[in-house]
Amino acid sequence: MTQEERALTQAYYHRFRPVLDYIDAHLGDDLSCDRLSSIAAFSKYHFHRQFSALFGMSLYHYIQLNRFKRSAYQLAFRQSSILDIAIDSGYETPESFSRAFKKTIGQTPSDFRKQPQWASWHSTYESLHQIRSNHMKPNHSLEPVQIITVPSMQVAVLEHHGDPRTIGDSISKFIEWRKQHHLSPKVSATFNILYNNPADTPPENYRIDLCVATDLEIVENTLGIIAKTIPGGKCAVLRHIGSDDQLADRIHDLYATWLPQSNEEPRDFPLYLQRVSFFPDVPEQDAITDIFLPLL
């Protein structure tokens, strides 16, 4: 493929980006072919075939996977009723939603809420992850990196060790402890400490800390929550707006583009994140994550 052909192909894909963004922001609405084809300025008579040819799945399946991804997060991590989730996903009854959810996910909504099978869930969503990673990169330039000095912070931590595909189970325990102690994200900041990169770490060696800022004394508990400190000091901070599917790219930008040109040196503490706003409370494209790189 010549450089000109590559440019034309990218321009063609670019016309679909607003469609993917619109789907993200309107999962509870009627996402008709007429509406979506008009956003891309394509004929409705060809739009389905164009979408399938470019992305390797039908438009209907793409919408359904995104709706069920949000539904899965609401079932596992929120208290929304199955009826409300069904209606918000475009289904008229919980029964029709349950049948479709089980056909796609492999569990009924109620079974998923009780005990999600996260490993198989991730396998189901691998194709969606690839589309989002390749075609929903942030359409803004690299956010300015700020250098700030942060104070030390006491945090309550649940340590996740092992396959990143099973982190949902750890998140559920972490949320349960937060609810018990009235530490909602609205009043207590949420952090993740990243000890390694899942892309180049054997699953059994993967480590991440789920953290909430609190001055509470952490007593021994059945959920495994412990106390730690995020040390204060100088940090480079890069804001990422979008889903976690592009988070690795932003971290790569920080290390590969900003750090070599900054004349700064990393400090002996892992990279960490502050989760400012969350999916499914906001559309994935609107989720906000601040990336902190500790510096000497």
GIVENTA-V553425 format. One line per field, one symbol per residue. ss: DSSP state (a for helix, b for strand, c for the rest). A space follows every 10 residues. Layout:
ss=???
//
This chain:
ss=ccaaaaaaaa aaaaaaaaaa aaaaaccccc ccaaaaaaaa ccccccaaaa aaaaacccaa aaaaaaaaaa aaaaaaaccc caaaaaaacc cccaaaaaaa aaaaacccaa aaaacccaaa aaaacaaaaa aaaaaccccc cccccbbbbb ccbbbbbbbb bccaaaaaaa aaaaaaaaaa cccccccccb bbbbcccaaa ccaaacbbbb bbbccccccc cccccbbbbb ccbbbbbbbb bccaaaaaaa aaaaaaaaaa aacccbcccc bbbbbbbccc cccaaacbbb bbbbbc
//
